[in-house]
């Protein structure tokens, strides 16, 4: 597209061209042809002016005075006259001056500019492609890391589930064994109770162990009821038959549940919550109950309980 600067340049060139043409026309008009001077050998011809005869009656005219002869001009070679320059023909002068072709204004190299633009575009596309590739690689690493973390988490969950199932299986097996043992012990105790009942009626049974009067049994507390003395008697008997393990520490407080039949034969003994003893100490307490049977019964018939719960305590004494 032609700019305003290009228009001004074209206008100035046109004005300059017209001024040059008018100058040529002016110089041609001033140029005129000089008369050619002829140079011929020989004497020049002298002419005398003769006057007409006077009219009659007129005085005779005076004798003309002779003019001295002019010296002959020396012959010398004259330089040829300069040839006039041909004047421009009217046709040429009348023709409108043709504008001089405009000189193209220097423009930036379009090819180089396009080449630079293509190079810049290619560089930008390359940078974008590299950035996309980096993002893709980072996403791949992130996905792999997530997969690895998920696999590790699932592995931990499987291990935890296996351990939990193993613990549940152990607990189930222990319960089954404990239930079988309880049934066997219950059957044995029932057989023993039946045998003793058939041999000695309950009213005539005699405790072979050393006993004290019911009124003297206690732990120096304030509960004077027969039920309180009954529980203290059971607690003292169990404590006397307890084989304290090495893991037992002073300050033990455990609730002990006992299931018995008439006569003090123990069917089941179990440590229940709350209890701060370790598993080995708990089992030793349960064994002490079985070892202490038959539990106190004579003199406590009125407060006998088939199921009884009392606190087993050990303070290191």
Residue frames as qw, qx, qy, qz and C-alpha x, y, z in Angstrom:
[[0.000, 0.890, 0.456, 0.000, 0.00, 0.00, 0.00],
 [0.402, 0.487, -0.026, 0.775, 1.31, 3.47, -0.97],
 [0.399, -0.590, -0.456, 0.533, 1.91, 5.63, 2.07],
 [0.065, 0.979, 0.162, -0.107, 1.69, 9.40, 2.41],
 [0.386, -0.671, 0.425, 0.469, 5.49, 9.60, 2.30],
 [0.510, 0.121, 0.701, 0.483, 5.52, 7.79, -1.04],
 [0.279, 0.824, 0.477, 0.127, 2.94, 10.29, -2.40],
 [0.142, -0.941, 0.097, 0.291, 5.07, 13.26, -1.36],
 [0.478, -0.385, 0.597, 0.517, 8.14, 11.76, -3.02],
 [0.456, 0.428, 0.681, 0.381, 6.21, 11.20, -6.26],
 [0.117, 0.946, 0.300, -0.044, 4.88, 14.78, -6.20],
 [0.283, -0.811, 0.301, 0.414, 8.36, 16.27, -5.73],
 [0.506, -0.103, 0.688, 0.510, 9.77, 14.18, -8.58],
 [0.369, 0.670, 0.595, 0.248, 6.98, 15.32, -10.92],
 [0.025, -0.979, -0.079, 0.186, 7.53, 19.00, -10.04],
 [0.416, -0.601, 0.478, 0.487, 11.28, 18.65, -10.62],
 [0.510, 0.197, 0.705, 0.451, 10.71, 17.05, -14.01],
 [0.251, 0.855, 0.437, 0.119, 8.37, 19.87, -15.13],
 [0.191, -0.918, 0.137, 0.319, 10.83, 22.54, -14.02],
 [0.499, -0.321, 0.609, 0.526, 13.60, 20.86, -16.03],
 [0.438, 0.485, 0.659, 0.374, 11.45, 20.80, -19.18],
 [0.085, 0.964, 0.250, -0.026, 10.46, 24.46, -18.84],
 [0.372, -0.743, 0.326, 0.451, 14.12, 25.38, -18.41],
 [0.513, 0.004, 0.670, 0.536, 15.03, 23.64, -21.64],
 [0.299, 0.748, 0.541, 0.240, 12.25, 25.47, -23.48],
 [0.121, -0.966, -0.047, 0.222, 13.43, 28.81, -22.13],
 [0.441, -0.523, 0.500, 0.531, 17.04, 28.24, -23.17],
 [0.479, 0.286, 0.691, 0.460, 15.93, 27.21, -26.66],
 [0.180, 0.898, 0.398, 0.058, 13.89, 30.37, -27.07],
 [0.230, -0.895, 0.177, 0.340, 16.84, 32.55, -26.19],
 [0.547, -0.229, 0.606, 0.531, 19.13, 30.79, -28.63],
 [0.542, 0.775, 0.123, -0.301, 19.11, 32.57, -32.06],
 [0.833, 0.251, 0.256, 0.422, 21.10, 32.03, -35.25],
 [0.237, -0.719, 0.191, 0.624, 24.06, 34.47, -35.73],
 [0.642, 0.743, -0.047, -0.182, 24.57, 35.83, -39.35],
 [0.881, -0.039, 0.239, 0.406, 27.34, 34.04, -41.10],
 [0.033, -0.869, 0.268, 0.416, 30.30, 36.34, -41.92],
 [0.873, 0.445, 0.127, 0.157, 31.65, 35.70, -45.46],
 [0.370, -0.707, 0.410, 0.442, 35.38, 35.95, -46.06],
 [0.779, 0.561, 0.246, 0.138, 36.24, 36.38, -49.84],
 [0.582, -0.256, 0.254, 0.729, 39.60, 37.13, -51.41],
 [0.334, 0.562, 0.406, 0.638, 40.04, 40.41, -53.50],
 [0.103, 0.046, -0.176, 0.978, 39.72, 44.13, -53.11],
 [0.134, 0.591, 0.698, -0.381, 36.58, 45.45, -51.69],
 [0.203, 0.559, 0.484, 0.642, 34.44, 47.57, -54.01],
 [0.115, -0.366, -0.327, 0.864, 34.13, 51.22, -53.12],
 [0.126, 0.682, 0.633, 0.344, 30.94, 52.91, -54.07],
 [0.132, -0.094, -0.124, 0.979, 30.50, 56.65, -54.25],
 [0.169, 0.689, 0.656, -0.259, 27.24, 58.37, -53.69],
 [0.185, 0.155, 0.368, 0.898, 26.50, 60.74, -56.68],
 [0.198, 0.521, 0.482, -0.676, 24.02, 63.48, -56.21],
 [0.462, 0.657, 0.567, 0.183, 21.55, 64.45, -58.92],
 [0.345, 0.259, 0.163, 0.887, 22.41, 67.51, -61.23],
 [0.013, 0.451, 0.422, -0.786, 21.12, 70.71, -59.82],
 [0.386, 0.753, 0.533, 0.015, 18.29, 72.39, -61.54],
 [0.430, 0.498, 0.190, 0.729, 18.91, 75.12, -63.96],
 [0.129, -0.822, -0.015, -0.554, 19.61, 78.42, -62.51],
 [0.785, -0.617, -0.012, 0.061, 21.04, 76.79, -59.51],
 [0.047, -0.838, 0.544, 0.012, 24.51, 77.41, -58.43],
 [0.751, 0.285, -0.594, 0.035, 26.96, 74.85, -59.39],
 [0.839, -0.540, -0.043, -0.041, 27.59, 72.49, -56.47],
 [0.191, -0.803, 0.564, 0.009, 30.85, 72.44, -54.85],
 [0.607, 0.396, -0.689, -0.036, 33.36, 69.86, -55.85],
 [0.887, -0.425, -0.110, -0.140, 33.10, 66.93, -53.63],
 [0.182, -0.747, 0.627, -0.129, 35.92, 66.40, -51.31],
 [0.761, 0.226, -0.606, -0.051, 37.74, 63.22, -51.95],
 [0.778, -0.558, 0.209, -0.201, 37.95, 60.89, -49.09],
 [0.003, 0.616, -0.786, -0.049, 41.25, 59.29, -48.39],
 [0.753, 0.104, -0.604, -0.240, 41.45, 55.71, -49.42],
 [0.752, -0.504, 0.296, -0.304, 40.87, 53.31, -46.59],
 [0.001, -0.508, 0.859, 0.065, 43.59, 50.83, -46.02],
 [0.722, 0.031, -0.606, -0.332, 42.89, 47.33, -47.07],
 [0.743, -0.492, 0.306, -0.335, 41.96, 45.11, -44.27],
 [0.004, 0.477, -0.879, -0.029, 44.44, 42.50, -43.55],
 [0.803, 0.005, -0.465, -0.372, 43.40, 39.13, -44.55],
 [0.150, -0.345, 0.836, -0.400, 43.21, 36.80, -41.68],
 [0.409, -0.166, -0.872, -0.212, 41.59, 33.56, -41.15],
 [0.495, -0.328, 0.216, -0.775, 38.46, 33.83, -39.24],
 [0.163, -0.043, 0.952, -0.255, 37.29, 31.09, -36.98],
 [0.271, -0.323, -0.758, -0.497, 34.20, 29.35, -38.14],
 [0.437, -0.348, 0.143, -0.817, 31.10, 30.61, -36.48],
 [0.215, -0.043, 0.913, -0.343, 29.66, 28.32, -33.87],
 [0.309, -0.242, -0.770, -0.503, 26.82, 26.21, -35.08],
 [0.476, -0.279, 0.253, -0.795, 23.61, 27.01, -33.31],
 [0.183, 0.031, 0.957, -0.223, 21.98, 24.22, -31.34],
 [0.246, -0.320, -0.707, -0.580, 18.84, 22.98, -32.90],
 [0.378, -0.152, 0.342, -0.847, 15.84, 24.38, -31.18],
 [0.281, 0.172, 0.926, -0.186, 13.27, 21.92, -30.05],
 [0.119, -0.274, -0.681, -0.669, 10.51, 21.39, -32.49],
 [0.439, -0.241, 0.099, -0.860, 7.11, 22.77, -31.63],
 [0.803, -0.165, -0.482, -0.310, 5.75, 19.26, -31.51],
 [0.623, -0.035, -0.635, 0.455, 8.22, 18.32, -28.84],
 [0.029, 0.154, -0.365, 0.918, 7.58, 21.53, -26.95],
 [0.570, -0.218, -0.115, -0.784, 3.84, 21.08, -27.09],
 [0.715, -0.137, -0.684, -0.058, 3.96, 17.50, -25.90],
 [0.623, -0.707, 0.093, -0.323, 3.14, 17.06, -22.24],
 [0.116, 0.584, -0.772, 0.221, 6.17, 16.04, -20.26],
 [0.821, -0.140, -0.538, -0.127, 6.12, 12.39, -19.42],
 [0.562, -0.729, 0.294, -0.259, 6.47, 11.78, -15.64],
 [0.276, 0.519, -0.799, 0.131, 9.62, 10.07, -14.69],
 [0.778, -0.239, -0.570, -0.115, 9.01, 6.58, -13.38],
 [0.504, -0.753, 0.236, -0.352, 8.91, 6.62, -9.64],
 [0.336, 0.407, -0.805, 0.270, 11.76, 5.06, -7.82],
 [0.735, -0.421, -0.507, -0.160, 10.35, 2.34, -5.61],
 [0.348, -0.741, 0.372, -0.439, 10.63, 3.20, -1.98],
 [0.341, 0.296, -0.866, 0.213, 12.89, 0.84, -0.18],
 [0.789, -0.375, -0.048, -0.484, 10.72, -1.66, 1.73],
 [0.481, -0.475, 0.722, -0.147, 11.84, -4.25, 4.27],
 [0.260, 0.242, -0.882, -0.311, 12.71, -7.53, 2.75],
 [0.776, -0.132, 0.001, -0.616, 9.39, -9.36, 2.70],
 [0.837, 0.130, -0.532, -0.014, 11.05, -12.71, 2.28],
 [0.343, 0.243, -0.679, 0.602, 13.31, -12.20, 5.28],
 [0.398, -0.229, 0.344, -0.819, 10.41, -10.95, 7.35],
 [0.874, -0.046, -0.183, -0.449, 8.26, -13.93, 6.47],
 [0.720, 0.205, -0.623, 0.229, 11.20, -16.22, 7.11],
 [0.066, 0.270, -0.613, 0.740, 11.74, -14.65, 10.53],
 [0.637, -0.170, 0.153, -0.736, 8.02, -14.96, 11.29],
 [0.896, 0.049, -0.390, -0.207, 8.04, -18.62, 10.30],
 [0.518, 0.253, -0.672, 0.465, 11.13, -19.21, 12.41],
 [0.218, -0.260, 0.485, -0.806, 9.53, -17.51, 15.42],
 [0.802, -0.087, -0.051, -0.588, 6.35, -19.54, 14.94],
 [0.828, 0.143, -0.541, 0.040, 8.34, -22.75, 14.66],
 [0.266, 0.284, -0.659, 0.644, 10.29, -21.87, 17.81],
 [0.474, -0.213, 0.324, -0.791, 7.08, -21.13, 19.70],
 [0.892, 0.003, -0.236, -0.386, 5.49, -24.37, 18.54],
 [0.662, 0.237, -0.649, 0.290, 8.64, -26.24, 19.55],
 [0.028, -0.277, 0.595, -0.754, 8.56, -24.65, 23.02],
 [0.698, -0.129, 0.128, -0.693, 4.87, -25.53, 23.40],
 [0.878, 0.116, -0.438, -0.153, 5.54, -29.08, 22.28],
 [0.442, 0.266, -0.695, 0.502, 8.42, -29.41, 24.76],
 [0.308, -0.238, 0.458, -0.799, 6.22, -28.03, 27.53],
 [0.845, -0.038, -0.107, -0.523, 3.45, -30.51, 26.64],
 [0.774, 0.199, -0.590, 0.113, 6.00, -33.33, 26.66],
 [0.147, 0.286, -0.665, 0.674, 7.28, -32.27, 30.08],
 [0.574, -0.163, 0.272, -0.755, 3.73, -32.15, 31.42],
 [0.885, 0.072, -0.333, -0.317, 3.02, -35.56, 29.95],
 [0.591, 0.236, -0.684, 0.355, 6.15, -37.02, 31.55],
 [0.126, -0.251, 0.559, -0.780, 5.28, -35.41, 34.89],
 [0.752, -0.086, 0.042, -0.653, 1.74, -36.81, 34.66],
 [0.833, 0.145, -0.532, -0.055, 3.14, -40.26, 33.87],
 [0.343, 0.241, -0.702, 0.576, 5.44, -40.08, 36.91],
 [0.388, -0.195, 0.377, -0.818, 2.57, -38.84, 39.06],
 [0.853, -0.013, -0.199, -0.481, 0.30, -41.65, 37.87],
 [0.720, 0.179, -0.643, 0.189, 3.01, -44.22, 38.52],
 [0.075, 0.253, -0.631, 0.729, 3.58, -42.79, 41.99],
 [0.621, -0.137, 0.183, -0.750, -0.15, -42.92, 42.71],
 [0.875, 0.073, -0.411, -0.246, -0.33, -46.50, 41.45],
 [0.524, 0.226, -0.701, 0.427, 2.62, -47.47, 43.64],
 [0.189, -0.211, 0.517, -0.808, 1.11, -45.77, 46.68],
 [0.772, -0.058, -0.038, -0.632, -2.24, -47.44, 45.99],
 [0.810, 0.135, -0.570, -0.009, -0.55, -50.82, 45.62],
 [0.283, 0.222, -0.697, 0.620, 1.32, -50.30, 48.90],
 [0.445, -0.173, 0.322, -0.818, -1.88, -49.23, 50.62],
 [0.865, 0.006, -0.248, -0.436, -3.74, -52.28, 49.33],
 [0.657, 0.201, -0.682, 0.252, -0.84, -54.48, 50.44],
 [0.014, -0.217, 0.618, -0.755, -1.01, -52.97, 53.94],
 [0.667, -0.094, 0.104, -0.732, -4.77, -53.47, 54.01],
 [0.850, 0.092, -0.483, -0.187, -4.39, -57.10, 52.95],
 [0.447, 0.206, -0.722, 0.486, -1.78, -57.67, 55.62],
 [0.270, -0.177, 0.461, -0.827, -3.96, -56.02, 58.25],
 [0.796, -0.024, -0.122, -0.592, -6.94, -58.07, 57.12],
 [0.760, 0.144, -0.631, 0.064, -4.89, -61.25, 57.26],
 [0.197, 0.195, -0.690, 0.668, -3.67, -60.37, 60.75],
 [0.502, -0.128, 0.255, -0.817, -7.21, -59.54, 61.84],
 [0.858, 0.033, -0.337, -0.386, -8.55, -62.79, 60.42],
 [0.597, 0.187, -0.714, 0.315, -5.72, -64.64, 62.13],
 [0.078, -0.184, 0.583, -0.788, -6.51, -62.97, 65.44],
 [0.697, -0.060, 0.038, -0.714, -10.20, -63.71, 65.00],
 [0.823, 0.109, -0.541, -0.135, -9.38, -67.31, 64.20],
 [0.361, 0.189, -0.737, 0.540, -7.19, -67.56, 67.30],
 [0.341, -0.133, 0.414, -0.834, -9.93, -66.03, 69.44],
 [0.806, 0.014, -0.209, -0.553, -12.51, -68.35, 67.93],
 [0.722, 0.140, -0.668, 0.110, -10.29, -71.35, 68.54],
 [0.130, 0.186, -0.675, 0.702, -9.58, -70.25, 72.10],
 [0.555, -0.101, 0.207, -0.799, -13.26, -69.75, 72.73],
 [0.847, 0.053, -0.409, -0.336, -14.07, -73.14, 71.32],
 [0.563, 0.158, -0.724, 0.365, -11.37, -74.73, 73.44],
 [0.110, -0.168, 0.542, -0.816, -12.55, -72.81, 76.49],
 [0.708, -0.062, -0.023, -0.703, -16.13, -73.83, 75.83],
 [0.814, 0.079, -0.570, -0.084, -15.14, -77.45, 75.43],
 [0.354, 0.172, -0.705, 0.590, -13.08, -77.27, 78.60],
 [0.357, -0.169, 0.336, -0.855, -15.93, -75.58, 80.44],
 [0.821, -0.047, -0.247, -0.513, -18.34, -78.27, 79.35],
 [0.712, 0.105, -0.670, 0.185, -15.96, -80.99, 80.40],
 [0.136, 0.163, -0.620, 0.755, -15.38, -79.32, 83.75],
 [0.546, -0.143, 0.121, -0.817, -19.09, -78.72, 84.20],
 [0.850, -0.020, -0.440, -0.289, -19.84, -82.33, 83.46],
 [0.570, 0.117, -0.692, 0.427, -17.13, -83.46, 85.84],
 [0.091, -0.173, 0.474, -0.859, -18.33, -81.11, 88.55],
 [0.697, -0.125, -0.092, -0.700, -21.90, -82.18, 88.07],
 [0.814, 0.008, -0.579, -0.031, -20.90, -85.80, 88.33],
 [0.363, 0.136, -0.654, 0.650, -18.90, -85.01, 91.45],
 [0.338, -0.175, 0.277, -0.882, -21.77, -83.08, 92.97],
 [0.809, -0.097, -0.298, -0.497, -24.19, -85.84, 92.19],
 [0.717, 0.054, -0.658, 0.224, -21.88, -88.39, 93.70],
 [0.153, 0.138, -0.578, 0.789, -21.36, -86.34, 96.85],
 [0.518, -0.169, 0.069, -0.836, -25.04, -85.61, 97.14],
 [0.840, -0.082, -0.449, -0.293, -25.83, -89.28, 96.95],
 [0.613, 0.050, -0.654, 0.439, -23.26, -90.10, 99.60],
 [0.237, -0.314, -0.526, 0.754, -23.92, -87.24, 102.07],
 [0.054, 0.837, 0.524, 0.147, -27.04, -85.11, 102.21],
 [0.261, 0.658, -0.058, 0.704, -26.30, -81.33, 102.09],
 [0.493, -0.782, 0.040, -0.379, -27.34, -80.86, 105.70],
 [0.881, -0.436, 0.140, 0.123, -24.83, -83.45, 106.92],
 [0.714, 0.536, -0.134, 0.430, -21.87, -82.34, 104.74],
 [0.583, -0.741, 0.046, 0.330, -18.75, -81.46, 106.67],
 [0.423, 0.857, -0.262, 0.136, -15.99, -79.19, 105.39],
 [0.915, -0.130, -0.150, 0.352, -12.71, -81.00, 105.89],
 [0.427, 0.473, -0.170, 0.752, -10.75, -77.77, 105.77],
 [0.303, -0.334, -0.517, 0.727, -10.15, -75.61, 108.83],
 [0.059, -0.686, -0.441, -0.576, -13.01, -73.23, 109.21],
 [0.106, -0.026, -0.453, 0.885, -13.79, -70.32, 111.42],
 [0.154, 0.612, 0.688, -0.358, -17.11, -69.19, 112.75],
 [0.308, 0.672, 0.469, 0.484, -19.06, -67.14, 110.28],
 [0.209, -0.959, -0.186, 0.043, -19.11, -64.21, 112.65],
 [0.536, -0.633, 0.270, 0.489, -15.29, -64.03, 112.61],
 [0.596, 0.267, 0.490, 0.577, -14.90, -63.96, 108.80],
 [0.148, 0.962, 0.203, -0.103, -14.20, -60.51, 107.38],
 [0.655, 0.343, 0.003, 0.673, -11.60, -58.05, 106.20],
 [0.319, -0.407, -0.331, 0.789, -11.96, -55.44, 108.93],
 [0.004, 0.337, 0.405, 0.850, -14.50, -53.51, 106.89],
 [0.283, 0.020, 0.362, -0.888, -17.73, -51.82, 107.87],
 [0.668, -0.021, -0.443, -0.598, -20.11, -54.19, 106.05],
 [0.317, -0.229, 0.814, -0.429, -21.55, -56.41, 108.77],
 [0.814, 0.179, -0.010, -0.552, -24.08, -58.17, 106.52],
 [0.805, -0.127, 0.578, 0.031, -23.96, -61.91, 105.95],
 [0.756, 0.624, 0.158, 0.115, -23.63, -61.41, 102.19],
 [0.159, 0.903, -0.377, 0.133, -20.58, -59.19, 102.69],
 [0.523, -0.533, 0.662, -0.064, -18.96, -61.80, 104.91],
 [0.875, 0.237, 0.422, 0.003, -19.80, -64.45, 102.28],
 [0.605, 0.779, -0.074, 0.146, -17.99, -62.55, 99.51],
 [0.106, -0.827, 0.532, -0.151, -15.01, -61.86, 101.76],
 [0.758, -0.275, 0.590, -0.052, -14.76, -65.55, 102.61],
 [0.842, 0.462, 0.249, 0.126, -14.68, -66.48, 98.91],
 [0.337, 0.892, -0.239, 0.181, -12.11, -63.76, 98.18],
 [0.366, -0.709, 0.590, -0.122, -9.81, -64.87, 100.98],
 [0.849, -0.040, 0.526, 0.012, -10.06, -68.50, 99.90],
 [0.733, 0.652, 0.101, 0.164, -9.26, -67.67, 96.28],
 [0.099, 0.902, -0.382, 0.177, -6.33, -65.46, 97.34],
 [0.610, -0.523, 0.592, -0.070, -4.97, -68.28, 99.50],
 [0.823, 0.143, 0.531, 0.144, -4.98, -70.63, 96.49],
 [0.496, 0.867, -0.033, -0.034, -3.53, -68.09, 94.02],
 [0.774, -0.166, 0.232, 0.566, -0.10, -68.80, 92.61],
 [0.128, 0.920, -0.014, -0.370, 1.13, -65.32, 91.75],
 [0.807, 0.410, 0.148, 0.398, 3.01, -65.24, 88.40],
 [0.538, -0.255, 0.021, 0.803, 6.14, -63.17, 87.98],
 [0.146, 0.384, 0.379, 0.829, 4.33, -60.74, 85.68],
 [0.322, -0.781, -0.524, -0.110, 1.81, -59.79, 88.35],
 [0.247, 0.328, -0.238, 0.880, 2.37, -56.30, 89.73],
 [0.099, -0.402, -0.656, 0.631, 0.98, -54.66, 92.84],
 [0.254, 0.327, 0.052, -0.909, -2.24, -52.74, 92.40],
 [0.118, -0.135, -0.872, -0.455, -4.24, -55.41, 90.58],
 [0.438, 0.245, 0.438, -0.746, -7.97, -54.74, 90.42],
 [0.242, 0.028, -0.811, -0.532, -10.06, -57.30, 88.55],
 [0.703, -0.040, 0.200, -0.681, -13.71, -58.27, 88.56],
 [0.043, 0.173, -0.982, -0.065, -14.16, -62.02, 88.98],
 [0.732, -0.016, -0.076, -0.677, -17.34, -63.85, 88.00],
 [0.070, -0.182, 0.973, -0.123, -18.01, -67.28, 89.46],
 [0.748, -0.073, -0.286, -0.595, -20.75, -69.75, 88.53],
 [0.007, -0.242, 0.915, -0.324, -21.28, -72.45, 91.19],
 [0.614, -0.324, -0.615, -0.373, -23.74, -75.00, 92.39],
 [0.663, -0.650, 0.081, -0.362, -25.07, -75.72, 95.83],
 [0.923, -0.289, 0.022, 0.253, -22.24, -76.88, 98.01],
 [0.207, -0.858, 0.298, 0.363, -19.68, -74.49, 96.49],
 [0.692, 0.048, 0.569, 0.442, -18.62, -76.54, 93.48],
 [0.091, 0.644, -0.212, -0.729, -17.39, -74.16, 90.76],
 [0.729, 0.489, 0.476, 0.056, -18.77, -74.59, 87.26],
 [0.539, 0.625, 0.145, 0.546, -17.10, -71.58, 85.64],
 [0.396, -0.750, -0.070, 0.525, -14.71, -68.84, 86.69],
 [0.539, 0.535, 0.270, 0.592, -13.79, -65.93, 84.44],
 [0.284, -0.441, -0.119, 0.843, -12.12, -62.56, 84.86],
 [0.272, 0.766, 0.512, 0.277, -14.27, -59.79, 83.38],
 [0.259, 0.416, -0.021, 0.871, -13.84, -56.07, 82.86],
 [0.256, 0.886, -0.361, 0.138, -12.67, -53.95, 84.42],
 [0.907, -0.313, 0.123, 0.254, -9.31, -55.61, 84.95],
 [0.166, 0.921, -0.347, -0.060, -5.80, -54.16, 84.76],
 [0.660, -0.401, 0.619, 0.143, -3.94, -57.48, 84.90],
 [0.239, 0.471, -0.699, -0.482, -2.09, -59.09, 82.03],
 [0.807, 0.064, -0.394, -0.435, -3.44, -62.25, 80.36],
 [0.554, 0.136, -0.781, 0.256, -1.16, -64.58, 82.32],
 [0.070, -0.076, 0.621, -0.777, -2.26, -63.08, 85.64],
 [0.648, -0.002, -0.028, -0.761, -5.90, -63.33, 84.61],
 [0.783, 0.069, -0.587, -0.195, -5.56, -67.04, 83.88],
 [0.349, 0.126, -0.774, 0.514, -3.81, -67.55, 87.22],
 [0.349, -0.075, 0.394, -0.847, -6.74, -65.92, 89.04],
 [0.789, 0.045, -0.250, -0.559, -9.24, -68.16, 87.24],
 [0.671, 0.138, -0.719, 0.117, -7.11, -71.20, 88.13],
 [0.034, 0.178, -0.673, 0.717, -7.08, -70.10, 91.79],
 [0.633, -0.068, 0.129, -0.760, -10.90, -70.20, 91.86],
 [0.857, 0.092, -0.437, -0.256, -10.96, -73.75, 90.51],
 [0.496, 0.226, -0.726, 0.420, -8.25, -74.75, 92.95],
 [0.156, -0.197, 0.529, -0.810, -10.15, -73.24, 95.91],
 [0.721, -0.169, -0.247, -0.626, -13.38, -75.19, 95.33],
 [0.116, -0.723, -0.628, -0.263, -15.57, -76.08, 96.98],
 [0.054, 0.479, -0.121, 0.868, -16.16, -72.49, 97.95],
 [0.076, 0.038, 0.693, -0.716, -17.56, -71.53, 101.37],
 [0.416, -0.316, -0.613, -0.593, -21.14, -72.70, 101.71],
 [0.520, -0.463, -0.693, 0.189, -21.88, -73.94, 105.22],
 [0.258, -0.531, -0.381, 0.711, -23.31, -71.13, 107.25],
 [0.090, 0.351, -0.202, -0.910, -24.03, -69.03, 104.15],
 [0.212, 0.334, 0.890, 0.229, -26.94, -71.05, 102.79],
 [0.147, 0.783, 0.511, -0.323, -29.34, -68.13, 103.11],
 [0.131, 0.848, -0.170, -0.485, -27.16, -65.83, 100.99],
 [0.574, -0.092, 0.692, 0.428, -25.93, -68.43, 98.52],
 [0.470, 0.710, -0.078, -0.518, -25.81, -67.18, 94.91],
 [0.888, 0.235, 0.346, 0.191, -25.33, -69.37, 91.90],
 [0.556, 0.559, 0.055, 0.612, -23.57, -66.49, 90.10],
 [0.440, -0.833, -0.121, 0.314, -21.46, -64.17, 92.15],
 [0.529, 0.647, -0.052, 0.546, -19.17, -61.29, 91.15],
 [0.523, -0.811, -0.038, 0.257, -16.58, -59.83, 93.47],
 [0.301, 0.895, -0.309, 0.108, -13.37, -57.82, 93.14],
 [0.910, -0.123, -0.073, 0.389, -10.04, -59.56, 93.20],
 [0.028, 0.967, -0.198, 0.156, -7.38, -57.20, 94.59],
 [0.868, -0.128, -0.096, 0.469, -3.65, -57.48, 95.08],
 [0.022, -0.989, 0.094, -0.115, -1.55, -54.67, 96.56],
 [0.505, 0.587, -0.547, 0.319, 1.73, -56.52, 96.88],
 [0.520, -0.576, 0.466, -0.424, 1.28, -57.76, 100.43]]
